[in-house]
Each structure stands twice: as structure tokens, then as C-alpha cells.
């Protein structure tokens, strides 16, 4: 049974103009094999447990990880294109949302994740293929086909590394959520993250925080995603990781770029009452008004109370990072 899918995986249709794609991908567009590698990883991690593959944030994160490893950051990947065009391979079946069947059958391409999500619930694989992918040996055989068929020898170690980072990041994400059941400590035990490389830790912390805050900046409330599904917010440590080595979600916030910078620079802080305070160092002029106007506002908090910022971490930031006057510190 696996032989037919080995052949199918080795003959994916893709753009094959060497001048467009280069030697790393053997002159072919890498979108389809990278998407399939991402799906194999999510099945291996138990993130996909049924034969419905949803174009969600987890899939986008793993796809982006592979893309950056192979293609770099200069050229942005697009998950929607291979998700749609894999339908031509025979083993991939798009599941239309109610009322979208006619649009989906007539569409020649879908270029953004927003448009894809408006048209499909997800996709399913041939039942036999999905069963094969739930078995580690078969999954590894098909992974090997994708890596060796579509990527140059010098690129293949990067794909193996990306797969390991993805695996470790999901493991670490689960560990971070488990930590919230215990007592919060400013400084984590020295071996708490032992065995996890920095890329896996960063990806896990980001995933947990962005999902906890539902892609919303805790400071200003902005929630903005590109049509490709990329979010405007990032994960910020309250007590810097360089000091605490602490990725506990209670030592984190989701912040947009401006407010992440302002928080790290001590221009704003969050009080134990979950209100924003603005440093007197912020200039009293029109250009700084968007920051000054934050003073006294309540922050946006996760719905899950276990993931809300720890009082101890907020106090530490207020005393050690926030640019306050002495009267504020004394209070």
C-alpha cells in the first residue's frame, strides 16, 4: 500500500524553473513538500489526530519554520497555495465550507490564508494514506522520500533540524502549560529547559502566549493578522529571560511591536492590578501621546486565568525595568 504513495510523493506537480527556485530545492518550488513535511510533524506530535487537516496557526508555524530554514526570510512563504493546489495530486481532498462548493470547484487558485479559510474547513487525505502516516515507520519512509526527492544534499540536514525543532517546540509548549499548575518562581530551576535548543524554546513560548492572548496586544488591544495568517503580536517576557531563564506563561505577555519595545525599555509597565503605568520619561508632546494615553488602562488578559501574568513578575518589572520616579517605586 505504501508503494503507491511513495510514487505519488515523488511526483508532486510544482513549478520547475531553476532560475526561480535555485539549487537548494533542486530548481523546483518547495511549497508542496514543505506542507507535507509540516503535516507529518503535526501528526507525529498528536496535533492532528483525525483525518481533517485544518489550515490553523500550528500548521502555519511549522510550515514557516521549514520555509525559513530552506528559503531564508527574504522570500515569504505562502501556506494557502500548496494547501489549495495539492488537490491535483489525487490523495488530497479539500473540504468545502457550507455554500462554498461551487466557488471551490471553479477556483483556479487561492493565494491567501484568509481566502482559503473563507472557502474550506480543511482537507482530508486518502484514508489509507492517513493510516500510514499514523505509523512511525511508514511516516518516516514518506518523509525520507520528500526530503531526498525535492531538496539538495546540503539542504537536507536543515530539514531534519527543522523537524526536530518543531517536535521539541510542541513538547516544550506542553511543559510550559503544565508549569502553570505549580507555584510561580521568578527564576526557573537551572535545568528546567535542559535539552531544548533556543529555537524550540522561543517557538514554544511564542505559541503559548499568542494563543493565550488570542493574537491581541495586552497593552493596546490591537488584533491584526495578515491575509497569510501572520500576527502583529509577539511573546514578551516580563522578567527578561536573560535574568530568569523562565518561560512560564505567567512570566509573559503578548504585545505588538511598539508596546513590546516600550515594555522592554521600561517606558511602560503593568501593575499588579493589571493596569498600565507610563514612565515620566515619556516625552510630554503630541508624538508620544499614544504611549502616554495608555496610563491607567486595564490590559487585555487571557480568558484562562492560569495564564495571566504573575504578580511577582509584574512587581519585579516595575522595580527593575520600569523607568519610574522614586515616589512611584516607594508606593
C-alpha positions as CSV (number, residue, x, y, z in Angstrom):
1,X,0.0,0.0,0.0
2,X,2.8,2.4,0.8
3,X,4.4,2.0,-2.6
4,X,1.6,3.9,-4.4
5,X,2.0,6.8,-2.0
6,X,5.8,6.7,-2.3
7,X,5.3,7.2,-6.1
8,X,2.8,9.9,-5.5
9,X,5.0,11.8,-3.1
10,X,7.9,11.5,-5.6
11,X,5.9,13.0,-8.4
12,X,4.3,16.1,-6.9
13,X,3.4,18.8,-9.5
14,X,5.3,22.0,-8.9
15,X,6.8,25.0,-10.7
16,X,10.1,23.8,-12.0
17,X,12.1,26.8,-13.2
18,X,15.6,26.6,-11.8
19,X,16.3,30.3,-12.2
20,X,13.3,31.0,-10.0
21,X,14.0,28.5,-7.2
22,X,17.7,27.7,-7.2
23,X,19.9,24.8,-6.2
24,X,18.6,24.3,-2.6
25,X,15.3,23.0,-3.8
26,X,16.7,21.4,-7.0
27,X,15.2,24.1,-9.1
28,X,11.6,23.4,-8.0
29,X,9.0,25.2,-5.9
30,X,9.2,23.7,-2.4
31,X,5.7,24.6,-1.2
32,X,4.0,21.1,-1.5
33,X,6.8,19.0,0.1
34,X,7.2,21.6,2.9
35,X,3.5,21.5,3.6
36,X,3.5,17.7,3.6
37,X,6.5,17.6,6.0
38,X,4.7,20.0,8.3
39,X,1.6,17.7,8.3
40,X,3.8,14.7,9.1
41,X,5.3,16.6,12.1
42,X,1.9,17.6,13.4
43,X,0.6,14.0,13.1
44,X,3.7,12.8,14.9
45,X,3.1,15.3,17.7
46,X,-0.6,14.4,18.1
47,X,-1.6,17.8,16.9
48,X,-3.5,16.2,14.1
49,X,-5.4,13.2,15.4
50,X,-8.2,12.9,12.8
51,X,-8.2,12.9,9.1
52,X,-9.1,16.6,8.8
53,X,-6.2,18.9,8.3
54,X,-7.1,22.4,9.2
55,X,-5.1,25.5,8.0
56,X,-4.6,26.7,11.5
57,X,-1.8,28.6,13.3
58,X,0.1,25.4,14.3
59,X,0.3,24.3,10.7
60,X,1.4,27.8,9.6
61,X,4.1,28.0,12.3
62,X,5.7,24.6,11.3
63,X,5.4,25.5,7.5
64,X,7.1,28.8,8.2
65,X,9.8,27.1,10.2
66,X,10.7,24.8,7.3
67,X,10.4,27.7,4.8
68,X,12.8,29.9,6.6
69,X,15.3,27.1,7.1
70,X,15.4,26.4,3.4
71,X,14.5,29.7,1.7
72,X,15.5,32.3,4.2
73,X,13.5,35.3,5.4
74,X,13.8,37.4,2.3
75,X,11.2,35.4,0.4
76,X,8.0,34.9,2.3
77,X,6.3,31.5,2.2
78,X,2.6,31.0,1.4
79,X,0.7,28.2,3.0
80,X,-2.5,28.8,1.1
81,X,-1.1,27.9,-2.3
82,X,0.1,24.4,-1.6
83,X,-2.9,23.7,0.6
84,X,-5.2,24.5,-2.4
85,X,-3.1,23.1,-5.2
86,X,-2.4,19.7,-3.5
87,X,-5.9,18.8,-4.7
88,X,-4.4,18.0,-8.1
89,X,-2.4,15.1,-6.5
90,X,-5.3,12.7,-6.1
91,X,-4.7,11.9,-2.4
92,X,-5.7,15.3,-1.0
93,X,-9.3,16.3,-0.8
94,X,-10.5,19.8,0.1
95,X,-13.5,20.0,2.4
96,X,-15.6,23.0,1.4
97,X,-17.5,25.1,3.9
98,X,-21.3,25.1,3.5
99,X,-22.3,27.0,0.4
100,X,-18.7,27.2,-0.9
101,X,-18.7,24.0,-3.1
102,X,-19.3,25.9,-6.4
103,X,-16.8,28.5,-5.7
104,X,-14.2,25.9,-4.7
105,X,-14.7,23.8,-7.7
106,X,-14.4,26.7,-10.1
107,X,-11.5,28.5,-8.4
108,X,-8.2,28.1,-10.2
109,X,-6.1,29.4,-7.3
110,X,-6.3,30.7,-3.8
111,X,-3.4,33.0,-2.8
112,X,-4.1,33.9,0.9
113,X,-4.9,32.0,4.0
114,X,-7.8,34.4,4.7
115,X,-9.4,33.4,1.4
116,X,-8.6,29.8,1.9
117,X,-10.3,29.8,5.4
118,X,-13.3,31.5,3.9
119,X,-13.8,28.6,1.4
120,X,-12.6,25.5,3.2
121,X,-12.9,23.8,6.5
122,X,-9.7,21.9,5.7
123,X,-8.6,18.9,3.8
124,X,-8.6,15.2,4.2
125,X,-6.1,12.6,2.9
126,X,-6.9,9.2,1.4
127,X,-8.0,7.0,4.3
128,X,-5.2,4.5,3.6
129,X,-2.6,7.3,3.4
130,X,-3.7,8.8,6.7
131,X,-3.5,5.4,8.4
132,X,0.1,5.0,7.1
133,X,1.0,8.5,8.4
134,X,-0.1,7.5,11.9
135,X,2.5,4.7,11.9
136,X,6.0,6.0,12.7
137,X,7.9,3.6,10.3
138,X,5.7,4.5,7.3
139,X,5.7,8.2,8.2
140,X,9.5,8.2,8.3
141,X,9.7,6.4,4.9
142,X,7.5,9.0,3.3
143,X,9.4,11.8,5.0
144,X,12.6,10.5,3.5
145,X,11.0,10.5,0.0
146,X,10.1,14.1,0.3
147,X,13.5,15.2,1.6
148,X,15.6,13.2,-0.8
149,X,13.4,13.9,-3.9
150,X,12.9,17.7,-3.6
151,X,16.0,19.0,-1.8
152,X,19.7,19.2,-2.5
153,X,22.0,17.1,-0.3
154,X,23.3,20.1,1.5
155,X,19.8,21.3,2.3
156,X,18.6,18.0,3.8
157,X,20.2,18.5,7.2
158,X,18.4,21.8,7.5
159,X,15.1,19.9,7.1
160,X,16.0,17.3,9.7
161,X,16.9,20.1,12.1
162,X,13.6,21.9,11.4
163,X,11.7,18.8,12.1
164,X,13.5,18.3,15.4
165,X,12.9,22.0,16.4
166,X,9.2,21.6,15.6
167,X,8.9,18.4,17.6
168,X,10.7,19.9,20.6
169,X,8.7,23.1,20.5
170,X,5.4,21.2,20.8
171,X,6.9,19.1,23.7
172,X,8.1,22.3,25.4
173,X,4.7,24.0,24.8
174,X,3.0,21.3,26.8
175,X,5.6,21.6,29.5
176,X,5.0,25.3,29.8
177,X,1.3,24.8,30.2
178,X,2.0,22.2,32.9
179,X,4.1,24.7,34.8
180,X,1.1,26.9,35.4
181,X,-0.3,24.3,37.8
182,X,2.6,24.9,40.2
183,X,3.9,27.8,42.3
184,X,5.4,30.6,40.2
185,X,9.0,31.5,40.7
186,X,10.9,34.5,39.3
187,X,13.9,32.4,38.4
188,X,13.4,29.0,37.0
189,X,15.5,26.0,38.0
190,X,18.7,25.8,36.0
191,X,17.8,22.6,34.3
192,X,14.1,23.5,33.6
193,X,14.8,23.9,29.9
194,X,17.7,21.5,29.6
195,X,17.6,19.6,26.3
196,X,15.7,22.2,24.4
197,X,17.5,24.4,21.9
198,X,16.8,28.1,21.9
199,X,14.7,28.0,18.6
200,X,12.4,25.4,20.1
201,X,12.0,27.3,23.4
202,X,11.3,30.6,21.5
203,X,8.7,28.9,19.2
204,X,7.0,27.2,22.2
205,X,6.8,30.4,24.3
206,X,5.5,32.4,21.4
207,X,2.9,29.8,20.5
208,X,1.6,29.6,24.1
209,X,1.5,33.4,24.6
210,X,0.0,34.3,21.2
211,X,-2.7,31.7,21.6
212,X,-3.4,32.7,25.2
213,X,-4.0,36.3,24.3
214,X,-5.8,35.3,21.1
215,X,-3.4,37.4,18.9
216,X,-4.3,40.5,20.9
217,X,-1.8,43.0,22.2
218,X,-2.3,43.2,26.0
219,X,-1.5,46.9,26.0
220,X,-3.4,48.4,23.2
221,X,-5.9,45.7,22.2
222,X,-4.9,45.6,18.6
223,X,-5.6,42.2,16.9
224,X,-4.3,42.2,13.4
225,X,-3.4,39.3,11.1
226,X,-2.2,39.4,7.5
227,X,-4.2,37.6,4.8
228,X,-1.4,34.9,5.1
229,X,-2.3,34.5,8.8
230,X,0.7,36.1,10.4
231,X,0.0,38.0,13.6
232,X,1.0,41.5,14.7
233,X,1.8,40.4,18.3
234,X,4.9,38.7,19.7
235,X,5.6,37.0,23.1
236,X,7.3,39.2,25.6
237,X,9.0,38.1,28.8
238,X,8.1,40.2,31.9
239,X,11.2,39.3,33.8
240,X,13.8,39.0,30.9
241,X,14.8,35.5,30.0
242,X,18.5,36.5,30.4
243,X,17.8,37.1,34.1
244,X,15.2,34.5,34.9
245,X,15.6,31.7,32.3
246,X,11.8,31.5,32.9
247,X,9.4,30.7,30.0
248,X,6.5,30.1,32.4
249,X,3.4,31.7,30.6
250,X,2.8,33.7,33.8
251,X,6.1,35.5,33.0
252,X,4.8,36.6,29.7
253,X,2.6,38.9,27.7
254,X,1.5,39.2,24.1
255,X,2.5,42.6,22.8
256,X,2.6,44.4,19.4
257,X,5.9,45.7,18.2
258,X,5.7,49.2,19.6
259,X,4.5,48.2,23.1
260,X,6.9,45.2,23.2
261,X,9.7,47.7,22.7
262,X,8.2,50.2,25.2
263,X,7.8,47.5,27.8
264,X,11.3,46.1,27.4
265,X,12.7,49.7,27.6
266,X,10.8,50.5,30.8
267,X,8.7,53.1,29.2
268,X,5.5,51.3,30.3
269,X,4.8,48.6,32.9
270,X,1.9,46.6,34.2
271,X,0.9,47.0,37.8
272,X,-0.2,44.0,40.0
273,X,-3.8,45.3,39.4
274,X,-3.3,44.7,35.7
275,X,-3.3,48.3,34.8
276,X,-0.8,50.1,32.6
277,X,1.6,52.7,34.0
278,X,3.6,55.1,31.9
279,X,7.1,56.3,32.8
280,X,7.7,60.0,33.4
281,X,10.5,59.6,30.9
282,X,7.9,59.5,28.1
283,X,8.0,63.0,26.5
284,X,5.1,65.3,27.0
285,X,4.4,66.0,23.4
286,X,1.9,65.0,20.7
287,X,4.3,62.4,19.2
288,X,4.3,60.4,22.4
289,X,0.6,60.7,23.1
290,X,-0.3,57.2,22.0
291,X,2.0,55.9,24.8
292,X,1.1,58.4,27.4
293,X,-2.6,57.8,26.9
294,X,-2.2,54.2,27.9
295,X,-1.7,55.2,31.6
296,X,-4.4,53.7,33.9
297,X,-5.9,51.4,31.2
298,X,-6.6,47.8,32.1
299,X,-4.7,45.3,30.0
300,X,-6.3,42.6,27.9
301,X,-5.9,39.3,29.7
302,X,-6.1,35.7,28.7
303,X,-9.5,34.0,29.2
304,X,-7.7,31.2,31.1
305,X,-6.8,32.7,34.5
306,X,-3.9,30.2,34.9
307,X,-2.1,32.0,32.0
308,X,-2.4,35.6,33.4
309,X,0.8,37.4,34.5
310,X,2.1,36.6,37.9
311,X,2.0,39.4,40.5
312,X,5.7,38.7,41.4
313,X,6.8,39.1,37.8
314,X,4.9,42.3,37.4
315,X,6.4,43.7,40.6
316,X,9.9,42.7,39.5
317,X,9.5,44.6,36.2
318,X,8.1,47.6,38.0
319,X,11.1,47.7,40.3
320,X,13.9,46.7,37.9
321,X,12.9,47.7,34.4
322,X,10.3,50.5,34.6
323,X,11.7,54.0,34.5
324,X,9.7,55.3,37.5
325,X,10.4,58.2,39.8
326,X,11.2,57.4,43.4
327,X,7.7,58.1,44.7
328,X,6.2,55.5,42.4
329,X,8.8,52.9,43.4
330,X,8.1,53.6,47.1
331,X,4.4,53.1,46.5
